[in-house]
Amino acid sequence: LATGLPGSYVVALEPEADNYAMLRLNTRGLPNTLPLRAALWAPGATHVQLYNGTNTHTARQWQFRTLPLAAEADTVGGGSWAARRGQQCAGGCAAGAAVPSVPVPTLLAQLCLPRFDLVKM
């Protein structure tokens, strides 16, 4: 996107450390890109917890889940996350790093942008 759309500015969010390192490597030398180690998330959470499901019997390589931190689970999504945490990690997810999370309005404000023209997830 950064090279194919002249005049564009690409903001790329990646919460997982190894994938973020690869993102930074792939975007070096591209002045119109901003790689951020963060997760796009709902208002109310400041961080999310990464869960690596690679070691489960049903896992695929690169299978990561993000959920709000346990301390913030009751403030996001009407408190439904605490129950969903157990359901989504049934089978042996390994808790990983806690990383910053940011909602779209906050990210737009921090970047002084009125809107995003394209969001790819």
C-alpha positions as a Markdown table, in Angstrom:
| # | Residue | x | y | z |
|---|---|---|---|---|
| 1 | Leu | 0.0 | 0.0 | 0.0 |
| 2 | Ala | 2.8 | 2.4 | 0.9 |
| 3 | Thr | 4.4 | 2.2 | -2.5 |
| 4 | Gly | 1.3 | 1.5 | -4.6 |
| 5 | Leu | -0.7 | 4.6 | -3.5 |
| 6 | Pro | 1.3 | 7.8 | -4.0 |
| 7 | Gly | 0.6 | 10.3 | -1.3 |
| 8 | Ser | -0.8 | 7.8 | 1.1 |
| 9 | Tyr | 0.2 | 7.4 | 4.8 |
| 10 | Val | 0.1 | 3.9 | 6.2 |
| 11 | Val | -0.4 | 3.3 | 9.9 |
| 12 | Ala | 0.2 | -0.4 | 10.7 |
| 13 | Leu | -0.7 | -1.9 | 14.1 |
| 14 | Glu | 0.8 | -5.2 | 15.2 |
| 15 | Pro | 0.6 | -6.4 | 18.8 |
| 16 | Glu | 2.8 | -9.5 | 18.6 |
| 17 | Ala | 6.5 | -8.9 | 19.1 |
| 18 | Asp | 8.0 | -11.1 | 16.4 |
| 19 | Asn | 5.4 | -9.9 | 13.8 |
| 20 | Tyr | 6.1 | -6.3 | 14.8 |
| 21 | Ala | 9.8 | -6.8 | 14.3 |
| 22 | Met | 9.1 | -8.1 | 10.8 |
| 23 | Leu | 6.7 | -5.2 | 10.1 |
| 24 | Arg | 9.4 | -2.7 | 11.1 |
| 25 | Leu | 11.9 | -4.6 | 8.9 |
| 26 | Asn | 9.5 | -4.6 | 5.9 |
| 27 | Thr | 8.6 | -0.9 | 6.3 |
| 28 | Arg | 12.1 | 0.5 | 6.8 |
| 29 | Gly | 12.9 | 3.1 | 4.2 |
| 30 | Leu | 9.3 | 3.9 | 3.7 |
| 31 | Pro | 8.8 | 7.4 | 5.1 |
| 32 | Asn | 5.0 | 7.3 | 4.7 |
| 33 | Thr | 4.6 | 4.4 | 7.1 |
| 34 | Leu | 4.2 | 4.3 | 10.8 |
| 35 | Pro | 4.5 | 0.9 | 12.4 |
| 36 | Leu | 3.1 | 0.7 | 16.0 |
| 37 | Arg | 3.2 | -2.1 | 18.5 |
| 38 | Ala | -0.4 | -2.0 | 19.6 |
| 39 | Ala | -3.8 | -3.6 | 19.2 |
| 40 | Leu | -6.8 | -1.8 | 17.8 |
| 41 | Trp | -9.4 | -2.3 | 20.5 |
| 42 | Ala | -12.6 | -1.0 | 22.0 |
| 43 | Pro | -12.7 | 2.1 | 24.3 |
| 44 | Gly | -12.2 | 1.3 | 27.9 |
| 45 | Ala | -9.2 | -0.9 | 27.7 |
| 46 | Thr | -5.6 | 0.5 | 27.8 |
| 47 | His | -3.9 | -2.9 | 27.2 |
| 48 | Val | -4.7 | -6.3 | 25.9 |
| 49 | Gln | -3.2 | -9.7 | 26.7 |
| 50 | Leu | -1.9 | -11.8 | 23.9 |
| 51 | Tyr | -2.6 | -15.5 | 24.0 |
| 52 | Asn | -0.6 | -17.9 | 22.0 |
| 53 | Gly | -2.6 | -21.0 | 20.9 |
| 54 | Thr | 0.2 | -22.5 | 18.8 |
| 55 | Asn | 0.7 | -25.4 | 21.3 |
| 56 | Thr | -3.0 | -26.5 | 21.3 |
| 57 | His | -4.1 | -29.5 | 19.4 |
| 58 | Thr | -6.3 | -27.4 | 17.1 |
| 59 | Ala | -3.8 | -24.5 | 16.6 |
| 60 | Arg | -2.3 | -23.2 | 13.5 |
| 61 | Gln | 1.0 | -21.5 | 13.2 |
| 62 | Trp | 0.7 | -17.7 | 14.1 |
| 63 | Gln | -2.5 | -18.2 | 16.0 |
| 64 | Phe | -2.7 | -15.4 | 18.5 |
| 65 | Arg | -5.7 | -14.1 | 20.4 |
| 66 | Thr | -6.1 | -10.7 | 22.1 |
| 67 | Leu | -8.3 | -10.2 | 25.1 |
| 68 | Pro | -8.5 | -7.3 | 27.6 |
| 69 | Leu | -6.4 | -7.6 | 30.7 |
| 70 | Ala | -8.2 | -9.4 | 33.5 |
| 71 | Ala | -8.2 | -6.1 | 35.5 |
| 72 | Glu | -9.9 | -4.3 | 32.7 |
| 73 | Ala | -12.3 | -7.1 | 31.5 |
| 74 | Asp | -15.3 | -5.7 | 33.4 |
| 75 | Thr | -15.0 | -2.2 | 31.8 |
| 76 | Val | -15.0 | -3.4 | 28.2 |
| 77 | Gly | -18.0 | -4.7 | 26.4 |
| 78 | Gly | -20.3 | -4.6 | 29.3 |
| 79 | Gly | -18.3 | -7.0 | 31.4 |
| 80 | Ser | -18.7 | -10.0 | 29.1 |
| 81 | Trp | -15.0 | -10.5 | 28.5 |
| 82 | Ala | -14.2 | -12.3 | 31.8 |
| 83 | Ala | -16.5 | -15.2 | 30.8 |
| 84 | Arg | -15.3 | -15.2 | 27.2 |
| 85 | Arg | -11.6 | -15.4 | 28.3 |
| 86 | Gly | -12.1 | -19.0 | 29.5 |
| 87 | Gln | -14.1 | -20.0 | 26.4 |
| 88 | Gln | -11.6 | -18.6 | 23.9 |
| 89 | Cys | -8.5 | -20.1 | 25.6 |
| 90 | Ala | -10.0 | -23.5 | 26.3 |
| 91 | Gly | -7.4 | -26.2 | 25.3 |
| 92 | Gly | -4.2 | -24.6 | 26.5 |
| 93 | Cys | -3.5 | -21.1 | 25.4 |
| 94 | Ala | -0.3 | -19.7 | 26.8 |
| 95 | Ala | -0.6 | -16.1 | 28.1 |
| 96 | Gly | 1.9 | -13.8 | 26.5 |
| 97 | Ala | 2.7 | -10.1 | 26.7 |
| 98 | Ala | 0.4 | -7.3 | 27.6 |
| 99 | Val | 0.5 | -4.7 | 24.9 |
| 100 | Pro | -1.1 | -1.2 | 24.5 |
| 101 | Ser | -4.5 | -1.1 | 22.9 |
| 102 | Val | -6.0 | 1.9 | 21.2 |
| 103 | Pro | -9.6 | 2.6 | 19.9 |
| 104 | Val | -10.0 | 4.2 | 16.5 |
| 105 | Pro | -11.1 | 7.7 | 17.7 |
| 106 | Thr | -8.0 | 7.9 | 20.0 |
| 107 | Leu | -5.7 | 6.8 | 17.2 |
| 108 | Leu | -7.1 | 9.3 | 14.8 |
| 109 | Ala | -6.8 | 12.1 | 17.5 |
| 110 | Gln | -3.2 | 11.1 | 18.3 |
| 111 | Leu | -2.3 | 11.2 | 14.6 |
| 112 | Cys | -4.3 | 14.4 | 13.9 |
| 113 | Leu | -6.3 | 12.7 | 11.2 |
| 114 | Pro | -10.0 | 13.3 | 10.5 |
| 115 | Arg | -10.6 | 9.7 | 9.3 |
| 116 | Phe | -9.0 | 6.6 | 7.8 |
| 117 | Asp | -9.5 | 6.1 | 4.1 |
| 118 | Leu | -8.9 | 2.3 | 4.4 |
| 119 | Val | -8.7 | -0.1 | 7.3 |
| 120 | Lys | -7.3 | -3.6 | 6.7 |
| 121 | Met | -7.3 | -6.2 | 9.4 |
